[in-house]
Amino acid sequence: MPERRPCRLCGETILVGHEECPECGYNPQRMMTILSGVLFITGAALVPFVGDLAAGISLTGVVLFAWAAVWARPTR
């Protein structure tokens, strides 16, 4: 029998290895990719105005993107 786990958003049980919850549509990798992209673009746009702080925001976006690539993989 295939292994199941709860969805992180709605709690519905889904098959391990599925990238998206069939009940609510939650996809952790897509969510983290969107968040990291927004942080990277926001930080890059603010660099000329606030310097180091904006560079830190951009770096946070890059780190979150890399973390999402590893974290969102299904575990077996």
PAPA-435899 format. One record per atom (N, C-alpha, C): residue number from 1; atom name; x, y, z. Coordinates in nm, 4 decimals. Each point is the difference from the previous one (the first is absolute). Last residue first. Example, Ala and Ser with C-alpha at 12.3 -4.5 7.8 and 13.67 -1.06 7.14 Angstrom:
2, N, 1.2850, -0.2250, 0.7080;
2, CA, 0.0820, 0.1190, 0.0060;
2, C, -0.0770, 0.1090, 0.0730;
1, N, 0.0290, -0.5720, -0.0070;
1, CA, -0.0890, 0.1190, 0.0000;
1, C, 0.0900, 0.1200, 0.0000;
//
This chain:
76, N, 1.1092, 0.9979, 0.1590;
76, CA, -0.0367, -0.1418, -0.0027;
76, C, 0.0931, -0.0774, 0.0888;
75, N, -0.1903, 0.5401, -0.1327;
75, CA, 0.0942, -0.0862, 0.0719;
75, C, -0.0502, -0.1428, -0.0040;
74, N, -0.0588, 0.4522, -0.3451;
74, CA, -0.0642, -0.1006, 0.0844;
74, C, 0.1045, -0.0880, 0.0691;
73, N, 0.1026, 0.5105, -0.1283;
73, CA, 0.0041, -0.1338, -0.0597;
73, C, -0.0701, -0.0987, 0.0920;
72, N, 0.0789, 0.4686, 0.1041;
72, CA, -0.1302, -0.0378, -0.0546;
72, C, 0.0015, -0.1368, -0.0677;
71, N, 0.4010, 0.2086, 0.1952;
71, CA, -0.1024, -0.0249, 0.1020;
71, C, -0.1285, -0.0554, -0.0580;
70, N, 0.3691, 0.1423, -0.2835;
70, CA, 0.0346, -0.1175, 0.0796;
70, C, -0.1161, -0.0389, 0.0915;
69, N, -0.0433, 0.3811, -0.2703;
69, CA, 0.0332, -0.1078, -0.0929;
69, C, 0.0320, -0.1290, 0.0748;
68, N, -0.0735, 0.4019, 0.2381;
68, CA, -0.1242, -0.0582, -0.0496;
68, C, 0.0278, -0.1174, -0.0930;
67, N, 0.3654, 0.2540, 0.1597;
67, CA, -0.0576, -0.0796, 0.1081;
67, C, -0.1274, -0.0695, -0.0471;
66, N, 0.2047, 0.3058, -0.2910;
66, CA, 0.0822, -0.1207, 0.0127;
66, C, -0.0576, -0.0929, 0.1066;
65, N, -0.2094, 0.4144, -0.0491;
65, CA, -0.0183, -0.0778, -0.1224;
65, C, 0.0780, -0.1309, 0.0086;
64, N, 0.0548, 0.3135, 0.3459;
64, CA, -0.1300, -0.0673, 0.0078;
64, C, -0.0263, -0.0850, -0.1231;
63, N, 0.3881, 0.2647, 0.0016;
63, CA, 0.0119, -0.1074, 0.0988;
63, C, -0.1319, -0.0766, 0.0113;
62, N, 0.0045, 0.3831, -0.2702;
62, CA, 0.0811, -0.1054, -0.0617;
62, C, 0.0110, -0.1199, 0.0942;
61, N, -0.2169, 0.3840, 0.1641;
61, CA, -0.0779, -0.0623, -0.1059;
61, C, 0.0737, -0.1150, -0.0652;
60, N, 0.2276, 0.2626, 0.3146;
60, CA, -0.0999, -0.0832, 0.0669;
60, C, -0.0870, -0.0717, -0.1028;
59, N, 0.3023, 0.3177, -0.1557;
59, CA, 0.0708, -0.1206, 0.0413;
59, C, -0.0950, -0.0960, 0.0703;
58, N, -0.1664, 0.4224, -0.1132;
58, CA, 0.0239, -0.0801, -0.1201;
58, C, 0.0675, -0.1316, 0.0346;
57, N, -0.0549, 0.3075, 0.3471;
57, CA, -0.1310, -0.0519, -0.0397;
57, C, 0.0148, -0.0887, -0.1234;
56, N, 0.3821, 0.2282, 0.1458;
56, CA, -0.0360, -0.1074, 0.0926;
56, C, -0.1339, -0.0624, -0.0337;
55, N, 0.1358, 0.3780, -0.2341;
55, CA, 0.0840, -0.1129, -0.0408;
55, C, -0.0286, -0.1199, 0.0895;
54, N, -0.2057, 0.3998, 0.1135;
54, CA, -0.0616, -0.0584, -0.1186;
54, C, 0.0814, -0.1184, -0.0514;
53, N, 0.1783, 0.2418, 0.3610;
53, CA, -0.1255, -0.0634, 0.0413;
53, C, -0.0661, -0.0698, -0.1190;
52, N, 0.3911, 0.2631, -0.0741;
52, CA, 0.0253, -0.1291, 0.0639;
52, C, -0.1277, -0.0734, 0.0416;
51, N, -0.0984, 0.4173, -0.2845;
51, CA, 0.1289, -0.0679, 0.0039;
51, C, 0.0011, -0.1374, 0.0637;
50, N, -0.3523, 0.3569, -0.1132;
50, CA, 0.0321, -0.0338, 0.1388;
50, C, 0.1220, -0.0898, 0.0143;
49, N, -0.1461, 0.1892, -0.4314;
49, CA, -0.0569, 0.0899, 0.0983;
49, C, 0.0421, -0.0301, 0.1435;
48, N, 0.1207, -0.2600, -0.4026;
48, CA, 0.0493, 0.1378, -0.0163;
48, C, -0.0465, 0.0951, 0.1094;
47, N, -0.1550, -0.4623, 0.0091;
47, CA, 0.1440, 0.0156, 0.0241;
47, C, 0.0473, 0.1441, -0.0189;
46, N, -0.4568, -0.2037, -0.0742;
46, CA, 0.0282, 0.0962, 0.1072;
46, C, 0.1486, 0.0255, 0.0233;
45, N, -0.1772, -0.3187, -0.3232;
45, CA, -0.0532, 0.1314, -0.0355;
45, C, 0.0358, 0.1062, 0.1031;
44, N, 0.1166, -0.4533, 0.0792;
44, CA, 0.0793, 0.0525, -0.1114;
44, C, -0.0477, 0.1391, -0.0402;
43, N, -0.2448, -0.2328, 0.3335;
43, CA, 0.1320, 0.0401, 0.0476;
43, C, 0.0844, 0.0607, -0.1105;
42, N, -0.4191, -0.1770, -0.1194;
42, CA, -0.0171, 0.1157, 0.0880;
42, C, 0.1347, 0.0513, 0.0484;
41, N, -0.0031, -0.3985, -0.2482;
41, CA, -0.0303, 0.1152, -0.0849;
41, C, -0.0167, 0.1267, 0.0829;
40, N, 0.0698, -0.4063, 0.2341;
40, CA, 0.1168, 0.0319, -0.0817;
40, C, -0.0254, 0.1255, -0.0833;
39, N, -0.3578, -0.1756, 0.2580;
39, CA, 0.1043, 0.0592, 0.0839;
39, C, 0.1213, 0.0422, -0.0818;
38, N, -0.3442, -0.2292, -0.2240;
38, CA, -0.0468, 0.1323, 0.0423;
38, C, 0.1059, 0.0688, 0.0857;
37, N, 0.0824, -0.4436, -0.1250;
37, CA, 0.0081, 0.0894, -0.1156;
37, C, -0.0425, 0.1416, 0.0348;
36, N, -0.0466, -0.3395, 0.3257;
36, CA, 0.1412, 0.0344, -0.0194;
36, C, 0.0172, 0.0930, -0.1189;
35, N, -0.4361, -0.1611, 0.0894;
35, CA, 0.0479, 0.0857, 0.1080;
35, C, 0.1444, 0.0428, -0.0224;
34, N, -0.1827, -0.3153, -0.3006;
34, CA, -0.0638, 0.1306, -0.0171;
34, C, 0.0509, 0.0978, 0.1059;
33, N, 0.1402, -0.4413, 0.0373;
33, CA, 0.0598, 0.0597, -0.1186;
33, C, -0.0573, 0.1390, -0.0230;
32, N, -0.1821, -0.2655, 0.3445;
32, CA, 0.1318, 0.0508, 0.0368;
32, C, 0.0687, 0.0667, -0.1189;
31, N, -0.4188, -0.2047, -0.0780;
31, CA, -0.0161, 0.1102, 0.0940;
31, C, 0.1349, 0.0619, 0.0374;
30, N, -0.0081, -0.3885, -0.2706;
30, CA, -0.0477, 0.1167, -0.0744;
30, C, -0.0122, 0.1207, 0.0920;
29, N, 0.1118, -0.4092, 0.1968;
29, CA, 0.1107, 0.0475, -0.0825;
29, C, -0.0423, 0.1243, -0.0782;
28, N, -0.3233, -0.2292, 0.2717;
28, CA, 0.1000, 0.0750, 0.0760;
28, C, 0.1143, 0.0540, -0.0854;
27, N, -0.5210, -0.0948, -0.1028;
27, CA, 0.1248, -0.0527, -0.0535;
27, C, 0.1124, 0.0774, 0.0676;
26, N, -0.5814, -0.0806, 0.0259;
26, CA, 0.1237, 0.0500, 0.0597;
26, C, 0.1210, -0.0724, -0.0586;
25, N, -0.4928, -0.0608, -0.0812;
25, CA, 0.0910, 0.0506, -0.1027;
25, C, 0.1321, 0.0510, 0.0534;
24, N, -0.4078, -0.2263, 0.2110;
24, CA, 0.0094, 0.1470, 0.0085;
24, C, 0.0949, 0.0606, -0.1033;
23, N, -0.1118, -0.4811, -0.0091;
23, CA, -0.1130, 0.0622, 0.0685;
23, C, 0.0058, 0.1528, -0.0050;
22, N, 0.3447, -0.2991, -0.1701;
22, CA, -0.1171, -0.0013, -0.0872;
22, C, -0.1209, 0.0704, 0.0621;
21, N, 0.5378, 0.1019, 0.0712;
21, CA, -0.1136, -0.0597, 0.0693;
21, C, -0.1215, 0.0028, -0.0925;
20, N, 0.5185, -0.0223, -0.1739;
20, CA, -0.1089, 0.0906, 0.0312;
20, C, -0.1140, -0.0751, 0.0675;
19, N, 0.4074, -0.2127, -0.1390;
19, CA, 0.0506, 0.1352, 0.0204;
19, C, -0.1089, 0.0959, 0.0459;
18, N, 0.0832, -0.5478, 0.0762;
18, CA, -0.0840, 0.0947, -0.0733;
18, C, 0.0477, 0.1405, 0.0326;
17, N, 0.1980, -0.3636, 0.2181;
17, CA, 0.0485, 0.0119, -0.1367;
17, C, -0.0858, 0.0922, -0.0846;
16, N, -0.2083, -0.2636, 0.4035;
16, CA, 0.1354, 0.0513, 0.0030;
16, C, 0.0506, -0.0005, -0.1436;
15, N, -0.5254, 0.0431, 0.0976;
15, CA, 0.1075, -0.0955, -0.0268;
15, C, 0.1356, 0.0683, 0.0074;
14, N, -0.4090, 0.1891, 0.2943;
14, CA, 0.0377, -0.0093, -0.1405;
14, C, 0.1127, -0.1012, -0.0152;
13, N, -0.4093, 0.2056, 0.3708;
13, CA, 0.1085, -0.0945, -0.0261;
13, C, 0.0234, -0.0109, -0.1501;
12, N, -0.1771, 0.4460, 0.2744;
12, CA, -0.0484, -0.1158, -0.0767;
12, C, 0.1168, -0.0943, -0.0262;
11, N, 0.0354, 0.4410, 0.2137;
11, CA, -0.0003, -0.1205, 0.0815;
11, C, -0.0529, -0.1244, -0.0699;
10, N, 0.0892, 0.4874, -0.1413;
10, CA, -0.1368, -0.0375, 0.0378;
10, C, -0.0082, -0.1258, 0.0849;
9, N, 0.4348, 0.2000, -0.1198;
9, CA, -0.0940, 0.1110, 0.0063;
9, C, -0.1375, -0.0429, 0.0523;
8, N, 0.3774, -0.2985, -0.0755;
8, CA, 0.0432, 0.1005, 0.0986;
8, C, -0.0996, 0.1137, 0.0147;
7, N, -0.1098, -0.5256, -0.1262;
7, CA, 0.0322, 0.1260, -0.0679;
7, C, 0.0354, 0.1029, 0.1074;
6, N, 0.0729, -0.5277, 0.1043;
6, CA, -0.0988, 0.1081, 0.0002;
6, C, 0.0500, 0.1212, -0.0795;
5, N, 0.1290, -0.5181, -0.1268;
5, CA, 0.0365, 0.1004, 0.0996;
5, C, -0.1050, 0.1099, -0.0015;
4, N, 0.1167, -0.5567, -0.1912;
4, CA, -0.0758, 0.1261, 0.0016;
4, C, 0.0525, 0.0914, 0.1090;
3, N, 0.1457, -0.4693, -0.3298;
3, CA, 0.0156, 0.0775, 0.1234;
3, C, -0.0746, 0.1328, -0.0131;
2, N, -0.1348, -0.4696, -0.2649;
2, CA, 0.0822, 0.1210, -0.0065;
2, C, -0.0001, 0.0764, 0.1322;
1, N, -0.0551, -0.5397, -0.0433;
1, CA, -0.0846, 0.1183, 0.0000;
1, C, 0.0889, 0.1244, 0.0000;
//
